[in-house]
Each structure stands twice: as C-alpha cells, then as structure tokens.
Amino acid sequence: MRVIFTRIARQELNDAVRFYELEYSGLGNKFKEEVRKAVLRIVAFPHAWSTARGDVRKCLLHKFPYKLMYSIETDHILVIAVAHQHRKPDYWVDSNET
C-alpha cells in the first residue's frame, strides 16, 4: 500500500531530522530510519495501532519521542503528522491538508 505524507507532516519530518542532526552528527539519519521502519510496520499492519481521534491512528516510534498520526484511506495510508509526544495534544487536528 502506498504511503502519502501531508505537506505539514513532511515539514515536521524534515524539521526533526535537521534538529537531531544538529544535536549529533548522524542522529538525523537514525531518526529518518526509525520513521521508515514505523511506516513499514503501518503498511504491514495498518489496523494494529489505536485510534487517537476519529479514524486517525497513532504509531509510536521506538527510539524517539515521536508518533506518526495516520489514517487508512481506500488506496493509501495518509500520514497527517510526525508529532512530538510532548507537544500540545491534538495540535495536528486542524492541519488535514495534503
């Protein structure tokens, strides 16, 4: 199944990669790899994670304090947010643009 990141989710991913890379060389790539692994888990088992709000599900990353907020669409998975777990809850609710 195809995975599409909203424009905002892609920006959040890129911002987090840059932040981690500034903290420690190579850490940004490790973060990106952890997101890739989470996406693969979502594709393999899209219904495995609990719903956070409505039909939006959350998949926690294993090594970083982030979660992928996603919905299961007819022909793809839509990643709505790459959200830091300590950020204001549900900040992503009004950002459902692609």
PyMOL commands that place a pseudoatom at each C-alpha (Angstrom):
pseudoatom trace, name=CA, resn=MET, resi=1, chain=A, elem=C, hetatm=0, pos=[0.000, 0.000, 0.000]
pseudoatom trace, name=CA, resn=ARG, resi=2, chain=A, elem=C, hetatm=0, pos=[1.201, 3.497, -0.851]
pseudoatom trace, name=CA, resn=VAL, resi=3, chain=A, elem=C, hetatm=0, pos=[2.028, 5.998, 1.932]
pseudoatom trace, name=CA, resn=ILE, resi=4, chain=A, elem=C, hetatm=0, pos=[1.486, 9.724, 1.471]
pseudoatom trace, name=CA, resn=PHE, resi=5, chain=A, elem=C, hetatm=0, pos=[2.720, 12.382, 3.903]
pseudoatom trace, name=CA, resn=THR, resi=6, chain=A, elem=C, hetatm=0, pos=[0.782, 15.640, 4.099]
pseudoatom trace, name=CA, resn=ARG, resi=7, chain=A, elem=C, hetatm=0, pos=[2.821, 18.751, 3.387]
pseudoatom trace, name=CA, resn=ILE, resi=8, chain=A, elem=C, hetatm=0, pos=[2.825, 19.581, 7.100]
pseudoatom trace, name=CA, resn=ALA, resi=9, chain=A, elem=C, hetatm=0, pos=[3.877, 16.039, 8.113]
pseudoatom trace, name=CA, resn=ARG, resi=10, chain=A, elem=C, hetatm=0, pos=[6.732, 16.162, 5.573]
pseudoatom trace, name=CA, resn=GLN, resi=11, chain=A, elem=C, hetatm=0, pos=[7.834, 19.508, 7.032]
pseudoatom trace, name=CA, resn=GLU, resi=12, chain=A, elem=C, hetatm=0, pos=[7.694, 18.131, 10.582]
pseudoatom trace, name=CA, resn=LEU, resi=13, chain=A, elem=C, hetatm=0, pos=[9.816, 15.168, 9.492]
pseudoatom trace, name=CA, resn=ASN, resi=14, chain=A, elem=C, hetatm=0, pos=[12.387, 17.419, 7.834]
pseudoatom trace, name=CA, resn=ASP, resi=15, chain=A, elem=C, hetatm=0, pos=[12.484, 19.775, 10.841]
pseudoatom trace, name=CA, resn=ALA, resi=16, chain=A, elem=C, hetatm=0, pos=[13.043, 16.888, 13.254]
pseudoatom trace, name=CA, resn=VAL, resi=17, chain=A, elem=C, hetatm=0, pos=[15.788, 15.404, 11.051]
pseudoatom trace, name=CA, resn=ARG, resi=18, chain=A, elem=C, hetatm=0, pos=[17.571, 18.789, 10.969]
pseudoatom trace, name=CA, resn=PHE, resi=19, chain=A, elem=C, hetatm=0, pos=[17.195, 19.221, 14.736]
pseudoatom trace, name=CA, resn=TYR, resi=20, chain=A, elem=C, hetatm=0, pos=[18.616, 15.790, 15.533]
pseudoatom trace, name=CA, resn=GLU, resi=21, chain=A, elem=C, hetatm=0, pos=[21.430, 16.255, 13.029]
pseudoatom trace, name=CA, resn=LEU, resi=22, chain=A, elem=C, hetatm=0, pos=[22.421, 19.491, 14.777]
pseudoatom trace, name=CA, resn=GLU, resi=23, chain=A, elem=C, hetatm=0, pos=[22.378, 17.713, 18.135]
pseudoatom trace, name=CA, resn=TYR, resi=24, chain=A, elem=C, hetatm=0, pos=[24.633, 14.893, 16.988]
pseudoatom trace, name=CA, resn=SER, resi=25, chain=A, elem=C, hetatm=0, pos=[26.012, 14.068, 13.546]
pseudoatom trace, name=CA, resn=GLY, resi=26, chain=A, elem=C, hetatm=0, pos=[24.183, 11.059, 12.106]
pseudoatom trace, name=CA, resn=LEU, resi=27, chain=A, elem=C, hetatm=0, pos=[21.276, 11.223, 14.566]
pseudoatom trace, name=CA, resn=GLY, resi=28, chain=A, elem=C, hetatm=0, pos=[19.029, 12.851, 11.961]
pseudoatom trace, name=CA, resn=ASN, resi=29, chain=A, elem=C, hetatm=0, pos=[19.524, 9.866, 9.671]
pseudoatom trace, name=CA, resn=LYS, resi=30, chain=A, elem=C, hetatm=0, pos=[18.768, 7.498, 12.543]
pseudoatom trace, name=CA, resn=PHE, resi=31, chain=A, elem=C, hetatm=0, pos=[15.528, 9.377, 13.174]
pseudoatom trace, name=CA, resn=LYS, resi=32, chain=A, elem=C, hetatm=0, pos=[14.597, 9.174, 9.492]
pseudoatom trace, name=CA, resn=GLU, resi=33, chain=A, elem=C, hetatm=0, pos=[15.338, 5.429, 9.520]
pseudoatom trace, name=CA, resn=GLU, resi=34, chain=A, elem=C, hetatm=0, pos=[13.120, 4.970, 12.590]
pseudoatom trace, name=CA, resn=VAL, resi=35, chain=A, elem=C, hetatm=0, pos=[10.284, 6.756, 10.780]
pseudoatom trace, name=CA, resn=ARG, resi=36, chain=A, elem=C, hetatm=0, pos=[10.846, 4.492, 7.748]
pseudoatom trace, name=CA, resn=LYS, resi=37, chain=A, elem=C, hetatm=0, pos=[10.588, 1.399, 9.972]
pseudoatom trace, name=CA, resn=ALA, resi=38, chain=A, elem=C, hetatm=0, pos=[7.376, 2.706, 11.540]
pseudoatom trace, name=CA, resn=VAL, resi=39, chain=A, elem=C, hetatm=0, pos=[5.906, 3.311, 8.076]
pseudoatom trace, name=CA, resn=LEU, resi=40, chain=A, elem=C, hetatm=0, pos=[6.752, -0.261, 7.092]
pseudoatom trace, name=CA, resn=ARG, resi=41, chain=A, elem=C, hetatm=0, pos=[5.020, -1.553, 10.240]
pseudoatom trace, name=CA, resn=ILE, resi=42, chain=A, elem=C, hetatm=0, pos=[1.957, 0.567, 9.448]
pseudoatom trace, name=CA, resn=VAL, resi=43, chain=A, elem=C, hetatm=0, pos=[1.812, -0.731, 5.874]
pseudoatom trace, name=CA, resn=ALA, resi=44, chain=A, elem=C, hetatm=0, pos=[2.108, -4.332, 7.073]
pseudoatom trace, name=CA, resn=PHE, resi=45, chain=A, elem=C, hetatm=0, pos=[-0.468, -3.939, 9.883]
pseudoatom trace, name=CA, resn=PRO, resi=46, chain=A, elem=C, hetatm=0, pos=[-2.467, -0.726, 9.328]
pseudoatom trace, name=CA, resn=HIS, resi=47, chain=A, elem=C, hetatm=0, pos=[-5.134, -1.534, 11.926]
pseudoatom trace, name=CA, resn=ALA, resi=48, chain=A, elem=C, hetatm=0, pos=[-2.676, -2.560, 14.665]
pseudoatom trace, name=CA, resn=TRP, resi=49, chain=A, elem=C, hetatm=0, pos=[-2.461, 0.837, 16.384]
pseudoatom trace, name=CA, resn=SER, resi=50, chain=A, elem=C, hetatm=0, pos=[-5.110, 2.506, 18.477]
pseudoatom trace, name=CA, resn=THR, resi=51, chain=A, elem=C, hetatm=0, pos=[-7.188, 5.398, 17.254]
pseudoatom trace, name=CA, resn=ALA, resi=52, chain=A, elem=C, hetatm=0, pos=[-6.337, 8.798, 18.655]
pseudoatom trace, name=CA, resn=ARG, resi=53, chain=A, elem=C, hetatm=0, pos=[-9.276, 10.749, 17.289]
pseudoatom trace, name=CA, resn=GLY, resi=54, chain=A, elem=C, hetatm=0, pos=[-11.961, 9.562, 14.909]
pseudoatom trace, name=CA, resn=ASP, resi=55, chain=A, elem=C, hetatm=0, pos=[-10.282, 7.422, 12.271]
pseudoatom trace, name=CA, resn=VAL, resi=56, chain=A, elem=C, hetatm=0, pos=[-6.805, 8.803, 12.951]
pseudoatom trace, name=CA, resn=ARG, resi=57, chain=A, elem=C, hetatm=0, pos=[-4.407, 6.264, 14.430]
pseudoatom trace, name=CA, resn=LYS, resi=58, chain=A, elem=C, hetatm=0, pos=[-1.094, 6.759, 16.213]
pseudoatom trace, name=CA, resn=CYS, resi=59, chain=A, elem=C, hetatm=0, pos=[2.050, 4.692, 15.829]
pseudoatom trace, name=CA, resn=LEU, resi=60, chain=A, elem=C, hetatm=0, pos=[4.754, 5.428, 18.394]
pseudoatom trace, name=CA, resn=LEU, resi=61, chain=A, elem=C, hetatm=0, pos=[8.371, 5.409, 17.278]
pseudoatom trace, name=CA, resn=HIS, resi=62, chain=A, elem=C, hetatm=0, pos=[10.597, 3.076, 19.269]
pseudoatom trace, name=CA, resn=LYS, resi=63, chain=A, elem=C, hetatm=0, pos=[13.723, 5.159, 19.857]
pseudoatom trace, name=CA, resn=PHE, resi=64, chain=A, elem=C, hetatm=0, pos=[12.482, 8.756, 19.639]
pseudoatom trace, name=CA, resn=PRO, resi=65, chain=A, elem=C, hetatm=0, pos=[9.667, 10.630, 21.425]
pseudoatom trace, name=CA, resn=TYR, resi=66, chain=A, elem=C, hetatm=0, pos=[7.564, 10.933, 18.263]
pseudoatom trace, name=CA, resn=LYS, resi=67, chain=A, elem=C, hetatm=0, pos=[4.439, 9.352, 16.871]
pseudoatom trace, name=CA, resn=LEU, resi=68, chain=A, elem=C, hetatm=0, pos=[3.046, 9.073, 13.373]
pseudoatom trace, name=CA, resn=MET, resi=69, chain=A, elem=C, hetatm=0, pos=[-0.577, 10.156, 13.150]
pseudoatom trace, name=CA, resn=TYR, resi=70, chain=A, elem=C, hetatm=0, pos=[-2.193, 8.473, 10.150]
pseudoatom trace, name=CA, resn=SER, resi=71, chain=A, elem=C, hetatm=0, pos=[-5.447, 7.458, 8.556]
pseudoatom trace, name=CA, resn=ILE, resi=72, chain=A, elem=C, hetatm=0, pos=[-6.234, 4.458, 6.410]
pseudoatom trace, name=CA, resn=GLU, resi=73, chain=A, elem=C, hetatm=0, pos=[-7.677, 5.602, 3.098]
pseudoatom trace, name=CA, resn=THR, resi=74, chain=A, elem=C, hetatm=0, pos=[-9.152, 3.473, 0.315]
pseudoatom trace, name=CA, resn=ASP, resi=75, chain=A, elem=C, hetatm=0, pos=[-5.926, 3.108, -1.654]
pseudoatom trace, name=CA, resn=HIS, resi=76, chain=A, elem=C, hetatm=0, pos=[-3.232, 4.575, 0.600]
pseudoatom trace, name=CA, resn=ILE, resi=77, chain=A, elem=C, hetatm=0, pos=[-2.095, 5.458, 4.108]
pseudoatom trace, name=CA, resn=LEU, resi=78, chain=A, elem=C, hetatm=0, pos=[-2.142, 9.191, 4.834]
pseudoatom trace, name=CA, resn=VAL, resi=79, chain=A, elem=C, hetatm=0, pos=[0.405, 10.381, 7.407]
pseudoatom trace, name=CA, resn=ILE, resi=80, chain=A, elem=C, hetatm=0, pos=[-1.139, 13.501, 8.901]
pseudoatom trace, name=CA, resn=ALA, resi=81, chain=A, elem=C, hetatm=0, pos=[1.569, 14.394, 11.415]
pseudoatom trace, name=CA, resn=VAL, resi=82, chain=A, elem=C, hetatm=0, pos=[5.016, 13.429, 12.623]
pseudoatom trace, name=CA, resn=ALA, resi=83, chain=A, elem=C, hetatm=0, pos=[4.213, 14.593, 16.137]
pseudoatom trace, name=CA, resn=HIS, resi=84, chain=A, elem=C, hetatm=0, pos=[6.458, 15.007, 19.140]
pseudoatom trace, name=CA, resn=GLN, resi=85, chain=A, elem=C, hetatm=0, pos=[4.829, 13.173, 22.038]
pseudoatom trace, name=CA, resn=HIS, resi=86, chain=A, elem=C, hetatm=0, pos=[5.360, 16.055, 24.463]
pseudoatom trace, name=CA, resn=ARG, resi=87, chain=A, elem=C, hetatm=0, pos=[3.840, 18.681, 22.201]
pseudoatom trace, name=CA, resn=LYS, resi=88, chain=A, elem=C, hetatm=0, pos=[0.379, 20.099, 22.817]
pseudoatom trace, name=CA, resn=PRO, resi=89, chain=A, elem=C, hetatm=0, pos=[-2.057, 17.194, 22.270]
pseudoatom trace, name=CA, resn=ASP, resi=90, chain=A, elem=C, hetatm=0, pos=[-4.164, 17.258, 19.105]
pseudoatom trace, name=CA, resn=TYR, resi=91, chain=A, elem=C, hetatm=0, pos=[-2.328, 20.270, 17.627]
pseudoatom trace, name=CA, resn=TRP, resi=92, chain=A, elem=C, hetatm=0, pos=[-2.475, 18.460, 14.276]
pseudoatom trace, name=CA, resn=VAL, resi=93, chain=A, elem=C, hetatm=0, pos=[-6.296, 18.174, 14.163]
pseudoatom trace, name=CA, resn=ASP, resi=94, chain=A, elem=C, hetatm=0, pos=[-6.850, 21.289, 12.047]
pseudoatom trace, name=CA, resn=SER, resi=95, chain=A, elem=C, hetatm=0, pos=[-3.976, 20.598, 9.656]
pseudoatom trace, name=CA, resn=ASN, resi=96, chain=A, elem=C, hetatm=0, pos=[-5.599, 17.992, 7.384]
pseudoatom trace, name=CA, resn=GLU, resi=97, chain=A, elem=C, hetatm=0, pos=[-4.157, 19.291, 4.146]
pseudoatom trace, name=CA, resn=THR, resi=98, chain=A, elem=C, hetatm=0, pos=[-2.058, 17.287, 1.692]
for i in range(1, 98): cmd.bond("trace and resi %d" % i, "trace and resi %d" % (i + 1))
show_as sticks, trace
zoom trace
